[in-house]
Amino acid sequence: MKEFSGLCASEGYALGKAFIYRHDTIVVSHGKIGPDEVEKELKSLSDAFSTVIGEKKEALEHAVNEEEKALYTVEILMLEDPEYRSSIERLIMDSRYNASFAIEEATGDIVDTLNSSEDEYFRERILDIRDIERNLLETVTGKKRTCMVLSKPSIIVSDNILTSELISFKGYSNLLGIAIDAGGRTSHVAILAKNRGIPMIVGLENFSLSVSEGQIVALDAYKGKAYSELNKKASLFFESRIDRMRTESEILKTSIRNRDRKTFTKDGHRLILEANIEDLRGLEDAIGSGCEGIGLFRTEFISLKKEKYPKEEDRAKVYCTAASRIKDIGGYVTFRTLDVGGDKKGDEFEIPEENPILGWRAVRYCLGNPEVFSSQIRSILRASRSGNVRIMFPLISGIEDLDACMEIFEKEKEAFRKEGVPFDEEIEVGTMIEVPSAAITSDILAKKVDFFSVGTNDLVQYLMAVDRGNERVQSLYRPYHPAVIRIISEVIGNAHAEGVRVGICGQLASDLEAIPLLVGLGFDELSVSPHSLLFARSLIEDLDSADCRKLANNVLSMRSYVEIEKAIKEFNDERETRNKK
């Protein structure tokens, strides 16, 4: 059996025959045109832009949710960008390039600029601009691509998939998963896959060259692993996982309306099971899957999807809607303040830096832009009168950061009191624990807040000195490293000593294999992706907390991540064996 490592773009398991998708190359003539042909080529270009913009607007009308609407809106804005279009027109008029050659050259310049960026977000936009280029070239040359047609259940395996290709292909019901050599987790095609619940792994390098048409392949889109040449044992493993998740999903979906939302282990240990969301559509998915609350509302995504940073009133409306909906189920909604910068950029948050992951991001950006920060705090305070609301600060590195945030927070509360604006005086305040310095001084921070939320995505990357967006060092990104487990245990101990609750909202919380360890370490709250909620609850209810504590104690004494991974696997295998008896 061969194993390939990539990045998880959309969670799930998949097993099936490979559908190899090859891109037909559009051959562009690089010859120059005569003076009398300029107008003809400009007209051809103009018609192409009009056609493609029309196609994108039609797709916008049929978008399934707000996230997809934002996706198509961005593509339309790119096509309507006067600088992009004029750069192509100048090549036709000044350099006498034909329209297709000019499109190719102008787009290539943009791609070169994006490719030279150290920022993952900008590099992942390459596929999006290439998609637009392909649309324009097909229209100009009249060489439309062959539409993908899945006539039987298959896993698409390709060098890359463009957004327009995924939208236009036929046979969605037969799509089991997607595995591509290129791409990133925040590309538009990854967003589409996640919205549709399609398991997807990106960044697999040469996977498509190692697999033949019709060959059985498997995807573990929780761990970012793709497999070919599977043995019988591996095939049975994936079949059992897929069957179990499908069965449990159907059972839990039909029973969720008639059951208590509270989550307990089978020996009565209470855990609060919440969801991570980015918008109101995600909120509805989470409520439909039985969440007890929202442990992480990534507020920056509302802003990143807009051309302009939303006004305070507009943000407050979204926050109030979320708070009101969660109030209906008796839970909290936890608003994380803006976490822009790093790999999350937008027109309003342009922060050019050589090393953005370690740069001016999250609360560092907010404290440097107090008007932006204060405005968001006011929006959250307004929402607190609509339901149970918590506020949480990201990337706190120590007590100084927290004090600075609290000063602005208290200032806005006092301003509301003077203005007579109602808000929840008991609103809870928490901080993310994702910077090693915050974790080490968590005993100090715990005296100032009501709750912690451990962000393992960043905590692991900072502890291990591994850029989680860098494909070359993904093998060094080890959530089960003893340093990670030990520091998490220390954070939980320090928090509980001060009566502070501790949650986890990083990707590790959505990893079903990791949940027994997280329960054993003593987390009070788990916040997972909406798609993982049903399965996480089912798993927790099948666990004995004493067994989980024993697992955690054993793991804390281990010396290497290899030992820890083995111990976790053995624990899960033994539990599954017991359940089959």
DRENZA-651877 format. One record per residue (C-alpha): residue in one letter; z, x, y. Coordinates in steps of 0.001 Angstrom, whole numbers, padded with zeros to 6 digits, always signed. Example, Ala and Ser with C-alpha at 12.3 -4.5 7.8 and 13.67 -1.06 7.14 Angstrom:
REM DRENZA-651877
A+007800+012300-004500/S+007140+013670-001060/
END
This chain:
REM DRENZA-651877
M+000000+000000+000000/K-000940+001301+003451/E+001212+000669+006495/F+000079+000687+010146/S+002386+000519+013162/G+001693-001349+016376/L+003425-003534+018955/C+004581-007127+018471/A+002678-009440+020806/S+003523-012757+019128/E+006132-013105+016399/G+005608-014328+012851/Y+004379-013399+009381/A+000797-013651+008136/L-000918-013007+004822/G-004591-013603+004143/K-008136-012329+004042/A-009354-010133+006878/F-012060-011531+009142/I-013586-008425+010714/Y-014883-009090+014202/R-017333-006565+015626/H-018494-006639+019208/D-022233-006759+019796/T-023117-004097+022330/I-024990-005306+025385/V-027562-002632+026110/V-027813-002152+029854/S-030929-000664+031381/H-030002+002196+033738/G-033353+002307+035450/K-033633+001775+039203/I-035427-001106+040866/G-037970-001198+043656/P-037257-002453+047214/D-039068-005706+046468/E-036735-006441+043512/V-033448-006241+045421/E-033373-009905+046424/K-034167-010970+042875/E-031290-008917+041445/L-028870-010151+044130/K-029856-013728+043258/S-029324-013008+039556/L-025887-011591+040352/S-024962-014562+042539/D-025994-017006+039812/A-023950-015076+037244/F-020806-015218+039386/S-021291-018955+039976/T-021784-019623+036258/V-018801-017593+035089/I-016493-019001+037779/G-017579-022485+036691/E-016763-021667+033058/K-013322-020347+034020/K-012582-023450+036099/E-013544-025656+033170/A-011194-023656+030955/L-008493-024095+033611/E-008848-027874+033351/H-008268-027709+029581/A-005349-025245+029695/V-002506-026283+027385/N+000349-025267+029715/E+001276-023721+033048/E+001135-020199+031661/E-002477-020595+030600/K-003306-022230+033917/A-001906-019156+035650/L-004004-016942+033353/Y-007284-018651+034256/T-006314-018816+037901/V-005905-015033+037950/E-009328-014569+036345/I-010915-016871+038908/L-009225-014930+041704/M-010591-011681+040255/L-014098-013141+040166/E-013734-014450+043716/D-012394-011121+044974/P-014881-010191+047738/E-014320-006456+047243/Y-015293-006564+043559/R-018423-008565+044247/S-019442-006551+047299/S-019041-003276+045362/I-021622-004552+042879/E-023924-005785+045639/R-023759-002404+047417/L-024916-000650+044250/I-027900-003015+044077/M-028828-002645+047753/D-027954+001025+048396/S-028435+002685+045006/R-031161+000305+043798/Y-029372-000443+040519/N-030355-003569+038627/A-027653-006252+038449/S-026383-005418+034939/F-026216-001679+035686/A-024362-002380+038937/I-021831-004626+037154/E-021235-001943+034546/E-020764+000835+037123/A-018513-001123+039504/T-016311-002340+036651/G-016165+001159+035196/D-014701+002442+038471/I-011957-000187+038313/V-011223+000641+034664/D-010979+004372+035461/T-008408+003585+038153/L-006368+001357+035828/N-006617+003858+032975/S-005182+006653+035110/S-002087+004585+035891/E+001163+005460+034105/D+002179+001811+034379/E+001750-000192+031161/Y+001086-003405+033104/F-001982-001962+034847/R-003338-000349+031670/E-003099-003704+029912/R-005257-005312+032608/I-008241-003253+031351/L-009050-005794+028642/D-008937-008568+031215/I-011391-006897+033611/R-013613-005947+030643/D-013644-009612+029649/I-014907-010594+033080/E-017502-007802+032948/R-018691-009067+029572/N-018990-012632+030898/L-021096-011448+033840/L-023327-009183+031717/E-023986-011921+029171/T-025004-014308+031927/V-027231-011786+033727/T-028951-010565+030551/G-029000-013904+028752/K-027431-012257+025685/K-024542-014540+024804/R-022180-013210+022149/T-022017-014755+018703/C-019116-017194+018572/M-016441-016417+016005/V-016262-019102+013329/L-013419-019198+010829/S-014486-021407+007951/K-011449-020515+005825/P-007887-019249+006442/S-008157-015699+007776/I-006526-012974+009815/I-008755-011673+012610/V-008955-007881+012519/S-010799-006219+015405/D-010905-003289+017794/N-009895-005768+020503/I-010179-009447+021329/L-011085-010687+024777/T-009476-013799+026228/S-012774-015679+026435/E-013517-014825+022789/L-010228-016230+021547/I-010740-019389+023602/S-014306-019981+022435/F-014038-019289+018710/K-014146-022170+016245/G-011624-022821+013491/Y-008164-022534+015083/S-006596-024305+012111/N-007753-021433+009902/L-006363-018685+012134/L-003400-017085+010333/G-002891-014070+012582/I-004483-011423+014788/A-004418-007636+014407/I-006197-005457+016962/D-006461-001732+017493/A-006124-001848+021285/G-004345-004130+023709/G-000819-004613+024939/R+001984-007141+024674/T+001405-008556+028159/S-002388-008894+027973/H-003792-012367+028529/V-004954-012687+024937/A-001391-011882+023804/I-000089-014676+026033/L-002587-017100+024477/A-001525-016101+020960/K+002151-016525+021774/N+001553-019942+023350/R-000178-021093+020177/G+002391-019562+017814/I-000159-017181+016248/P+001375-013958+014839/M-000246-011022+016632/I+000096-007239+016538/V-001633-004979+019069/G-001993-001212+019412/L-002775-000612+015723/E-005236+002189+016573/N-007642+002466+013575/F-006546-000529+011521/S-009887-002325+011899/L-011737+000745+010593/S-009481+000921+007535/V-009964-002674+006415/S-013032-004330+004934/E-014228-007927+005241/G-012300-010263+002933/Q-009636-007719+002041/I-006098-009116+001782/V-003914-007906+004662/A-000428-008811+005872/L+001279-008835+009273/D+004977-008500+010016/A+004787-009407+013692/Y+008542-009060+014079/K+008498-005333+013346/G+004936-004594+014484/K+003695-003617+011013/A+000314-004354+009434/Y-000416-003710+005762/S-003508-003305+003597/E-003988-002636-000118/L-000879-004693-000870/N+000770-004502-004272/K+001971-007624-006065/K+005581-007222-004924/A+004567-006995-001260/S+002270-010016-001535/L+005049-012073-003093/F+007425-010967-000316/F+005099-012204+002429/E+004280-015396+000549/S+007986-016204+000183/R+008701-015449+003857/I+005839-017608+005078/D+006691-020477+002716/R+010364-020345+003631/M+009709-020328+007374/R+007177-023167+007094/T+009532-025286+004984/E+012569-024609+007113/S+010615-025304+010287/E+009514-028724+009048/I+012967-029655+007768/L+014732-028516+010905/K+012221-030133+013251/T+012666-033515+011595/S+016456-033283+011515/I+017170-031713+014910/R+017500-035065+016724/N+020130-036284+014283/R+022447-033299+014170/D+025031-031490+016233/R+023504-028633+018183/K+026546-026394+017736/T+026040-023407+015466/F+028598-022146+012927/T+028534-019737+010025/K+029321-021353+006689/D+032964-020197+006975/G+033327-021861+010393/H+032763-018956+012814/R+031269-020287+016061/L+028238-018727+017758/I+026326-020088+020723/L+022583-020060+020011/E+020437-020013+023135/A+016846-019292+024101/N+014913-016846+026264/I+012315-018527+028470/E+009950-017785+031341/D+009036-021243+032637/L+009620-024965+032234/R+007171-025230+029320/G+009287-022685+027449/L+012350-024744+028352/E+010925-027825+026651/D+009981-025781+023572/A+013528-024423+023422/I+015163-027848+023769/G+012817-029262+021136/S+013895-026502+018753/G+017578-027245+019254/C+018825-024592+021660/E+022392-024899+022956/G+021393-023484+026303/I+019218-020898+028016/G+020668-017416+027672/L+017884-015816+029706/F+015573-017413+032259/R+013222-014617+033289/T+012792-015795+036875/E+010332-013080+037852/F+007568-014573+035701/I+007364-017646+037931/S+006656-015253+040792/L+004279-012968+038902/K+002095-015949+037974/K+001626-016908+041611/E-000688-015396+044183/K+002221-015485+046657/Y+005948-015257+046083/P+007137-018897+045821/K+009100-020330+048718/E+012821-020838+048364/E+012411-024618+048132/D+009743-024347+045430/R+011874-022006+043347/A+014894-024246+043807/K+012922-027220+042447/V+012079-025317+039259/Y+015657-024086+038881/C+017076-027583+039511/T+014745-029080+036906/A+015886-026493+034357/A+019558-027048+035168/S+019186-030825+034917/R+017391-030663+031540/I+020000-028311+030073/K+022781-030529+031403/D+021409-033272+029139/I+022305-031178+026075/G+025586-029906+027480/G+024619-026248+027813/Y+024164-023536+030414/V+021025-022103+031951/T+021400-018415+032786/F+019147-017276+035618/R+018482-013552+035609/T+017688-012445+039151/L+014316-010835+039808/D+013522-008040+037378/V+010329-006810+039014/G+009068-003246+038968/G+008746-001099+035869/D+006093-002779+033703/K+006232-006037+035698/K+004099-005971+038818/G+002492-008533+041058/D+000748-008652+044413/E+004053-009258+046175/F+005869-006523+044256/E+003561-003545+044506/I+005724-000494+043810/P+003582+002628+043227/E+005699+005192+041399/E+005111+008095+039063/N+007750+006881+036607/P+008283+003152+037232/I+010432+002522+034135/L+013091+004757+035675/G+012259+003745+039207/W+012778+001116+041880/R+013076-002021+039779/A+015324-005043+039149/V+018522-004976+041300/R+017386-001714+042877/Y+014384-003530+044296/C+016474-006585+045218/L+019166-004567+047008/G+016394-002802+048909/N+014945-006193+049877/P+018059-008241+050736/E+016053-011116+052221/V+014214-011641+048925/F+017452-011287+046978/S+019432-013648+049217/S+016682-016253+049080/Q+016709-016270+045291/I+020508-016476+045182/R+020346-019511+047465/S+017820-021157+045136/I+020141-020601+042187/L+023151-021930+044117/R+021190-025078+044968/A+020413-025540+041274/S+024084-025235+040338/R+024734-028774+041594/S+022186-030123+039075/G+023801-028691+035947/N+025721-025824+034394/V+024228-022674+035898/R+025040-018996+035453/I+023649-016069+037446/M+023018-012669+035880/F+022101-009321+037441/P+019696-006960+035582/L+019696-003149+035394/I+023232-002706+036712/S+024089+000971+036295/G+027724+000863+037419/I+030385-000795+039519/E+028667+000156+042792/D+025554-001833+041883/L+027627-004790+040788/D+029772-004737+043923/A+026655-004637+046119/C+025194-007653+044300/M+028477-009546+044475/E+028764-008895+048206/I+025412-010605+048854/F+026284-013372+046392/E+029603-014120+048109/K+027946-013949+051523/E+025450-016670+050551/K+028202-018809+049036/E+030151-018614+052275/A+027028-019509+054278/F+026549-022613+052122/R+030158-023620+052696/K+029708-023399+056471/E+026428-025320+056304/G+027962-027978+054075/V+025438-027340+051293/P+026978-028357+047950/F+027037-025922+045031/D+029213-025174+042011/E+032183-023152+043261/E+032920-022136+039649/I+029454-020754+038940/E+029753-017965+036395/V+028496-014460+037104/G+027357-011952+034530/T+025536-008699+034181/M+022979-007285+031811/I+024078-004264+029814/E+020880-002261+029411/V+021611+001043+031139/P+023726+003578+029209/S+025959+004200+032229/A+026768+000475+032373/A+027522+000395+028661/I+029845+003402+028890/T+031699+001891+031861/S+031668-001647+030467/D+035483-001645+030506/I+035270-001365+034308/L+032480-003924+034718/A+034272-006419+032467/K+037023-006818+035051/K+034484-008224+037540/V+032335-010691+035587/D+032509-013729+033318/F+030018-012560+030697/F+027788-009715+029513/S+024316-009954+028032/V+023083-006915+026139/G+019407-006222+026788/T+018493-004136+023765/N+014847-003641+024803/D+015817-001410+027715/L+019102-000141+026272/V+017327+001342+023254/Q+014548+002893+025332/Y+017023+004525+027719/L+019400+005686+024996/M+016573+007106+022888/A+014542+008417+025857/V+011530+006489+024525/D+009124+004495+026695/R+008827+001296+024635/G+005360+000695+026115/N+004030+004058+024930/E+002208+003698+021619/R+002517+007413+020853/V+006300+007392+020609/Q+006862+003943+019075/S+008156+005533+015878/L+011051+006979+017897/Y+012083+003567+019258/R+014955+002883+016838/P+017219-000107+017480/Y+019232+000802+014378/H+020046+004319+015522/P+023805+004994+015171/A+024029+005655+018934/V+022697+002171+019680/I+024983+000394+017209/R+028056+002348+018310/I+027549+001757+022008/I+026927-001976+021429/S+030171-002166+019450/E+032016-000423+022267/V+030612-002845+024844/I+031732-005849+022788/G+035224-004379+022338/N+035598-003632+026057/A+034402-007123+027008/H+036664-008960+024576/A+039646-006947+025770/E+039138-008591+029194/G+038336-012036+027822/V+034643-011663+028688/R+032015-013260+026435/V+029153-011107+025171/G+025639-012244+024379/I+022477-010459+023345/C+019064-011443+024693/G+016894-008499+023676/Q+014196-008584+021000/L+016747-007491+018388/A+018393-010925+018646/S+015170-012584+017445/D+014891-010237+014464/L+016166-012301+011534/E+016915-009131+009574/A+019305-007986+012311/I+021268-011212+012816/P+023917-010562+010094/L+024739-007240+011773/L+024888-008870+015224/V+027274-011524+013904/G+029408-008838+012291/L+029572-006764+015472/G+031152-009734+017229/F+028569-011192+019598/D+029590-014578+020997/E+026083-015681+021983/L+022592-014982+020644/S+019632-015757+022894/V+016324-015710+021033/S+012692-016714+021533/P+012077-020487+021192/H+009944-019859+018089/S+012893-018086+016398/L+015547-020716+017142/L+015160-022881+014054/F+015153-019933+011698/A+018013-018145+013445/R+020234-021243+013167/S+019355-021736+009501/L+020195-018111+008786/I+023495-018135+010705/E+024629-021257+008877/D+024031-019435+005594/L+026147-016399+006577/D+029795-015662+005880/S+031281-014000+008962/A+033669-011888+006859/D+030719-010442+004937/C+028948-009742+008240/R+032001-007911+009625/K+032124-005804+006494/L+028446-004929+006957/A+029065-003983+010597/N+032056-001781+009715/N+030010+000014+007080/V+027110+000526+009476/L+029395+001971+012174/S+030391+004750+009780/M+026804+005715+008924/R+025066+008840+010196/S+021391+007900+010454/Y+019133+004967+011265/V+017600+005330+007768/E+020985+004597+006160/I+021549+001675+008505/E+018135+000110+007863/K+018729+000448+004124/A+022165-001180+004346/I+020810-004119+006353/K+017916-004599+003938/E+020239-004535+000927/F+022550-007088+002581/N+019662-009472+003240/D+018149-008962-000209/E+021482-009724-001891/R+021924-012873+000178/E+018445-014113-000702/T+019055-013364-004392/R+022266-015408-004319/N+020435-018316-002684/K+017802-018389-005424/K+020388-018755-008176/
END
